């Protein structure tokens, strides 16, 4: 169920992006608007409304390791701590 928090984010996002999302596929047909996420962990996505969803899309490598895998997170933190050049 979409709450006012998600709806408010949608209204604001529509001011900057067509359809309130950066890609057409991000719009959720059931809700009639994009689902705005707060965080992800393992196989789950968590909405700004506090609802948990199973990530069946598995984009950006989550299909292999899940979201926030500890070894990948540690490797990224190590690289970031060295700075960008």
KELO-689043 format. One record per residue (C-alpha): residue number from 0; residue in three letters; chain; y, z, x. Coordinates in steps of 0.02 Angstrom, whole numbers. Layout:
KELO-689043
<site><nr>NUM</nr><rest>Ala</rest><kette>A</kette><v>Y</v><w>Z</w><u>X</u></site>
...
END
This chain:
KELO-689043
<site><nr>0</nr><rest>Unk</rest><kette>A</kette><v>0</v><w>0</w><u>0</u></site>
<site><nr>1</nr><rest>Unk</rest><kette>A</kette><v>171</v><w>-49</w><u>66</u></site>
<site><nr>2</nr><rest>Unk</rest><kette>A</kette><v>303</v><w>87</w><u>60</u></site>
<site><nr>3</nr><rest>Unk</rest><kette>A</kette><v>491</v><w>83</w><u>65</u></site>
<site><nr>4</nr><rest>Unk</rest><kette>A</kette><v>490</v><w>99</w><u>256</u></site>
<site><nr>5</nr><rest>Unk</rest><kette>A</kette><v>397</v><w>-66</w><u>275</u></site>
<site><nr>6</nr><rest>Unk</rest><kette>A</kette><v>503</v><w>-147</w><u>139</u></site>
<site><nr>7</nr><rest>Unk</rest><kette>A</kette><v>665</v><w>-91</w><u>226</u></site>
<site><nr>8</nr><rest>Unk</rest><kette>A</kette><v>604</v><w>-164</w><u>391</u></site>
<site><nr>9</nr><rest>Unk</rest><kette>A</kette><v>563</v><w>-326</w><u>302</u></site>
<site><nr>10</nr><rest>Unk</rest><kette>A</kette><v>737</v><w>-338</w><u>225</u></site>
<site><nr>11</nr><rest>Unk</rest><kette>A</kette><v>818</v><w>-309</w><u>394</u></site>
<site><nr>12</nr><rest>Unk</rest><kette>A</kette><v>702</v><w>-430</w><u>484</u></site>
<site><nr>13</nr><rest>Unk</rest><kette>A</kette><v>742</v><w>-568</w><u>359</u></site>
<site><nr>14</nr><rest>Unk</rest><kette>A</kette><v>921</v><w>-562</w><u>420</u></site>
<site><nr>15</nr><rest>Unk</rest><kette>A</kette><v>865</v><w>-616</w><u>594</u></site>
<site><nr>16</nr><rest>Unk</rest><kette>A</kette><v>702</v><w>-714</w><u>571</u></site>
<site><nr>17</nr><rest>Unk</rest><kette>A</kette><v>646</v><w>-834</w><u>435</u></site>
<site><nr>18</nr><rest>Unk</rest><kette>A</kette><v>520</v><w>-743</w><u>326</u></site>
<site><nr>19</nr><rest>Unk</rest><kette>A</kette><v>551</v><w>-580</w><u>419</u></site>
<site><nr>20</nr><rest>Unk</rest><kette>A</kette><v>425</v><w>-619</w><u>556</u></site>
<site><nr>21</nr><rest>Unk</rest><kette>A</kette><v>417</v><w>-716</w><u>719</u></site>
<site><nr>22</nr><rest>Unk</rest><kette>A</kette><v>274</v><w>-826</w><u>656</u></site>
<site><nr>23</nr><rest>Unk</rest><kette>A</kette><v>222</v><w>-889</w><u>485</u></site>
<site><nr>24</nr><rest>Unk</rest><kette>A</kette><v>48</v><w>-818</w><u>505</u></site>
<site><nr>25</nr><rest>Unk</rest><kette>A</kette><v>117</v><w>-642</w><u>516</u></site>
<site><nr>26</nr><rest>Unk</rest><kette>A</kette><v>160</v><w>-636</w><u>332</u></site>
<site><nr>27</nr><rest>Unk</rest><kette>A</kette><v>31</v><w>-541</w><u>230</u></site>
<site><nr>28</nr><rest>Unk</rest><kette>A</kette><v>-11</v><w>-632</w><u>69</u></site>
<site><nr>29</nr><rest>Unk</rest><kette>A</kette><v>-75</v><w>-475</w><u>-15</u></site>
<site><nr>30</nr><rest>Unk</rest><kette>A</kette><v>85</v><w>-377</w><u>17</u></site>
<site><nr>31</nr><rest>Unk</rest><kette>A</kette><v>201</v><w>-528</w><u>1</u></site>
<site><nr>32</nr><rest>Unk</rest><kette>A</kette><v>285</v><w>-483</w><u>166</u></site>
<site><nr>33</nr><rest>Unk</rest><kette>A</kette><v>236</v><w>-449</w><u>347</u></site>
<site><nr>34</nr><rest>Unk</rest><kette>A</kette><v>148</v><w>-286</w><u>385</u></site>
<site><nr>35</nr><rest>Unk</rest><kette>A</kette><v>249</v><w>-194</w><u>517</u></site>
<site><nr>36</nr><rest>Unk</rest><kette>A</kette><v>144</v><w>-98</w><u>642</u></site>
<site><nr>37</nr><rest>Unk</rest><kette>A</kette><v>183</v><w>62</w><u>735</u></site>
<site><nr>38</nr><rest>Unk</rest><kette>A</kette><v>40</v><w>63</w><u>861</u></site>
<site><nr>39</nr><rest>Unk</rest><kette>A</kette><v>-138</v><w>11</w><u>896</u></site>
<site><nr>40</nr><rest>Unk</rest><kette>A</kette><v>-289</v><w>97</w><u>972</u></site>
<site><nr>41</nr><rest>Unk</rest><kette>A</kette><v>-464</v><w>30</w><u>999</u></site>
<site><nr>42</nr><rest>Unk</rest><kette>A</kette><v>-507</v><w>-81</w><u>851</u></site>
<site><nr>43</nr><rest>Unk</rest><kette>A</kette><v>-372</v><w>-10</w><u>737</u></site>
<site><nr>44</nr><rest>Unk</rest><kette>A</kette><v>-192</v><w>-55</w><u>696</u></site>
<site><nr>45</nr><rest>Unk</rest><kette>A</kette><v>-77</v><w>77</w><u>621</u></site>
<site><nr>46</nr><rest>Unk</rest><kette>A</kette><v>66</v><w>27</w><u>506</u></site>
<site><nr>47</nr><rest>Unk</rest><kette>A</kette><v>238</v><w>106</w><u>501</u></site>
<site><nr>48</nr><rest>Unk</rest><kette>A</kette><v>179</v><w>183</w><u>337</u></site>
<site><nr>49</nr><rest>Unk</rest><kette>A</kette><v>38</v><w>277</w><u>427</u></site>
<site><nr>50</nr><rest>Unk</rest><kette>A</kette><v>-105</v><w>170</w><u>360</u></site>
<site><nr>51</nr><rest>Unk</rest><kette>A</kette><v>-248</v><w>118</w><u>476</u></site>
<site><nr>52</nr><rest>Unk</rest><kette>A</kette><v>-318</v><w>-59</w><u>473</u></site>
<site><nr>53</nr><rest>Unk</rest><kette>A</kette><v>-463</v><w>-137</w><u>569</u></site>
<site><nr>54</nr><rest>Unk</rest><kette>A</kette><v>-396</v><w>-275</w><u>682</u></site>
<site><nr>55</nr><rest>Unk</rest><kette>A</kette><v>-501</v><w>-425</w><u>633</u></site>
<site><nr>56</nr><rest>Unk</rest><kette>A</kette><v>-380</v><w>-545</w><u>718</u></site>
<site><nr>57</nr><rest>Unk</rest><kette>A</kette><v>-399</v><w>-467</w><u>891</u></site>
<site><nr>58</nr><rest>Unk</rest><kette>A</kette><v>-256</v><w>-560</w><u>972</u></site>
<site><nr>59</nr><rest>Unk</rest><kette>A</kette><v>-190</v><w>-540</w><u>1149</u></site>
<site><nr>60</nr><rest>Unk</rest><kette>A</kette><v>-355</v><w>-489</w><u>1228</u></site>
<site><nr>61</nr><rest>Unk</rest><kette>A</kette><v>-398</v><w>-345</w><u>1111</u></site>
<site><nr>62</nr><rest>Unk</rest><kette>A</kette><v>-558</v><w>-436</w><u>1065</u></site>
<site><nr>63</nr><rest>Unk</rest><kette>A</kette><v>-629</v><w>-395</w><u>1236</u></site>
<site><nr>64</nr><rest>Unk</rest><kette>A</kette><v>-575</v><w>-216</w><u>1265</u></site>
<site><nr>65</nr><rest>Unk</rest><kette>A</kette><v>-487</v><w>-151</w><u>1111</u></site>
<site><nr>66</nr><rest>Unk</rest><kette>A</kette><v>-306</v><w>-96</w><u>1103</u></site>
<site><nr>67</nr><rest>Unk</rest><kette>A</kette><v>-248</v><w>27</w><u>1236</u></site>
<site><nr>68</nr><rest>Unk</rest><kette>A</kette><v>-406</v><w>26</w><u>1343</u></site>
<site><nr>69</nr><rest>Unk</rest><kette>A</kette><v>-384</v><w>166</w><u>1472</u></site>
<site><nr>70</nr><rest>Unk</rest><kette>A</kette><v>-432</v><w>61</w><u>1625</u></site>
<site><nr>71</nr><rest>Unk</rest><kette>A</kette><v>-315</v><w>-81</w><u>1577</u></site>
<site><nr>72</nr><rest>Unk</rest><kette>A</kette><v>-176</v><w>41</w><u>1536</u></site>
<site><nr>73</nr><rest>Unk</rest><kette>A</kette><v>-196</v><w>126</w><u>1707</u></site>
<site><nr>74</nr><rest>Unk</rest><kette>A</kette><v>-193</v><w>-43</w><u>1796</u></site>
<site><nr>75</nr><rest>Unk</rest><kette>A</kette><v>-35</v><w>-95</w><u>1705</u></site>
<site><nr>76</nr><rest>Unk</rest><kette>A</kette><v>51</v><w>71</w><u>1740</u></site>
<site><nr>77</nr><rest>Unk</rest><kette>A</kette><v>7</v><w>52</w><u>1925</u></site>
<site><nr>78</nr><rest>Unk</rest><kette>A</kette><v>81</v><w>-123</w><u>1934</u></site>
<site><nr>79</nr><rest>Unk</rest><kette>A</kette><v>238</v><w>-74</w><u>1836</u></site>
<site><nr>80</nr><rest>Unk</rest><kette>A</kette><v>268</v><w>77</w><u>1949</u></site>
<site><nr>81</nr><rest>Unk</rest><kette>A</kette><v>280</v><w>-42</w><u>2098</u></site>
<site><nr>82</nr><rest>Unk</rest><kette>A</kette><v>428</v><w>-131</w><u>2019</u></site>
<site><nr>83</nr><rest>Unk</rest><kette>A</kette><v>463</v><w>-312</w><u>1979</u></site>
<site><nr>84</nr><rest>Unk</rest><kette>A</kette><v>517</v><w>-440</w><u>2107</u></site>
END
